[in-house]
């Protein structure tokens, strides 16, 4: 029952007010017991009858107090709730419209909590409920409005909602609303609607605006959108990760947010993971104010870069940002084995600059496995592509190569004098040419030619080479030409098979699929004798693109141009987890002459990996040309609210009403004792005041600031480099968690320390990273004095260099701090057995640990530890618990040893030379591994 903004969840309890007159009559006829006082002369009055009897009644103020107490109990049992937003008409239906596409995945738990809170409020108002989700169902059925008979059924349906890994469809949702309104028995002819928006307009602003107008015409519309939140807004906004770009030292990742976002985003973490979901490296990313695209660089060594399967984004609270924030990498990203078959004469070329093998070897990625040798030897290896330089292939070799190509290999052939010198009959019988070629080569330029060397024209639209550079200085002086007559006889479409042309229209690169593989012919030589192609920047990009065809195009294909079929292998769910493909996912059918993947088509083609194992291709939500369009301006009268819990300010009056009734009961008891004379008046007054005060106020809590000040915690030096400071924070947070989990020490979270302004007394260990960026920290005389005073008071300074390259910066910093006389860590030092028994203190990279010499130590305890082993990056973990950086020394076992090194340092600075007790030395030495 609702009375404006006041609603009663249990209105039947109000029927108790009907018995208030009876309670009043009973209380009035039951006066309190009289006070008994012994007085002997009163016995003379026994037996006398009063001429006018008078009855003694309960005082009116006590009667009113007890009636008020009963009324408060009845009101409390009725569960009254005041909702400042509750302007809905009692009994009017409520339609909940929920965007459950990928854009709603960030903060999905907050959305469900807001949904359930809205449901509870509607249940208290006894309103019929209906639900409409805007993401197309996985089974391919149309969207429809679901109506519920009970609140429990609606509550269960809301709890089962999960975000889908595809877009919401506001156009289909509008059709579902109109279809429901067209039904005669529909309960939505006059209803209020609450739209929980994912923040994006899908498919476009006009469709989203039309849906809002249709919902508003039902009665009233409230839009719950993350953009309306004032707290943690950016953690609820959808994020889209674009395919990464390979760099020399790693990869560059771009992430997009809705174009209307102007506030800086709370820092998110971009992480590279492998096939098993283990982190290979991570980096922080922050959007600039007003920017809709942010960039981060993941520095990974080449051997780890090839093992990356996905790039994912996690928010600052460690939560996944949904399927849109994940960019999967197909097998084409990885470097696959390549075989090189060169003519015997070139294998032992005396002049490397005249050897085609030299240019091919340098053009391929440096970490790509490259095998050289005979044909049988190469085909016995697991190569994905085979480069053949101007060979004379025997019929047996052609047969073996043909079977290999049919099974999925990529054959890349370069023209040369041998191919140009073949007779027409031999060329016509060569089944491993992408196009039939004429005998002889075409010379461009020179004293006997009327033509000049030609450059490169734009790539055809159907070419898989689209996007490669077009160098203006590339010139071709000789080429082999296709044979149009032979092509017509074989039914070959020369135009369709031409992937790159010269400026006169003649082909430079031809290709065609055959079976599961590809045939590619480059119509010029692989050395500079025929063209400047091997000397240009296009050459490595061209080879990489052609080699990747073996991993990028998988499935069933035939030479007649029938579509390629890529079966689904692994797909993303709405939260960004990579799971086995559901039964509703269908294979991708691609044209045999294109390498481009279509957009995600929900729900038939969810984002994921498609194709056979080892030759998978990635289908992602994020593409280079996709922008995130926010909701358009909503119609006038639409109320826009956020998703955070503080937006729901409904006031439940049951607790204060029942508490007030309890206080009145206590007051009534004290007053009754007072009226009976069992309690003096002053004591009653004091008892009432103290009792009421104890119930209305709580015990004072401890001073949080003092407790925080006395907590033991680690500190790290602020270097002025935001990236390095973020790594230091993550490293000490992970080390603190290790110490708390494995030892009896309880450490508070670490804090950043400014050497210029912050006191150092409260930190038993001070972590100071030293690298190129961190070494820029200026060491002033004040800093030198503070470090010296900190060390004299027993603090431990850990100078951690990031590898051998940081040693010059360490030396520079030690000189600035006036620290000298360091010695390598002795094998029997207490640091190696402060908690774990270890022969050394290993870190992420190999290196040496230095300590103070014995004559410089205070009480035998070292106050400085110096190393280039990069402990910080070995400890650092992302918010979801995965390592932020790969190990360069010992793998994951080395990471465990580095964590033990950190624990030993913390226990050493807290216990000093306790573990150096000679009584325990024999037992410790026996347990120390040899």
Buried (B, 14 or more C-beta within 10 A) or exposed (E): BBEEBBBBBBBEBBEBEEEEEEBBEEBEEEBBEEEEEEEEEEEEEEEEEEEEEEEEEBEEEBBEBBBBBBBBBBBBBBBBBBBEBBEBBBEBBBBBBBBBBBBBBBBBEBBBBBBBBBBBBBBBBBBBBBBBBBBBBBEEEEBBBBBBEEBEBBBEBBEEBBBBBBBBBBBBBBBBBEBBBEEEEBBBEEBBBBBBBBBBBBBEBEBBBBBBBBBBEBBBBBBBBBBBBEEBBBBBBBBBBBBBEEEEEBBEBBBBBBBEBEEBBBBBBBBBBBEEEBBBBBBBBBBEEEBBBBBBBBEBBBEBBBBBBBBBBBBBEEBBBBBBBBBBBBBBBBBBBBBBBBBEEBEEBEEEEEBBBBBBBEBBBEEBBBBBBEBEEBBEEEBBBBBBBBBEBEEEBBEBBBEBBBEBBBBBBBBBEEBBEBEBEEBBEBBBBBBBBBBEBBBBBEEEEEEEBBBBBEBBEBBBBBEBEEBEEBBBBBBBBBBEEBBEEEEBEBEBBBBBBBEEEBBBBBBBBBBBBBBBBBBBBBBBBBBBBBBBEBBBBBBBBBBBBBBBBBBBBBEEEEBBBBBBBBBBBBBBBBEEBEEBBBBBEBBBBBBEBEEBBBBBBBBBBBBBEBBBBBBBBBBEEBEBBBBBEBEEEBBBBBBBEEBBEBEBBBEEBBBBBBBBBBBBEBBBBBBEEEBEEEEBEEBBEEBEEEEEEEEEEEEEEEEEEEEBBBBBBBBEBEBBBBBBBBBBBBBBBBBEEEBEBEBBEBBBBEBEEBEBEBBBBBBBBBBEBBBEBEBEEEBBEBBBEBBEEBBBBBBBBBBBEBBEBBEEBBEBBEBEEBBEBEEEBBBBBBBBBBEBBBBBBBBBBBBBEEEBBEEEBBBBBBBBBBBBBBBBBBBBEBBBBBBBBBEEEBBBBBBBBBBBBBBBBBBBBEBBEEEEEEEBEEEBEE
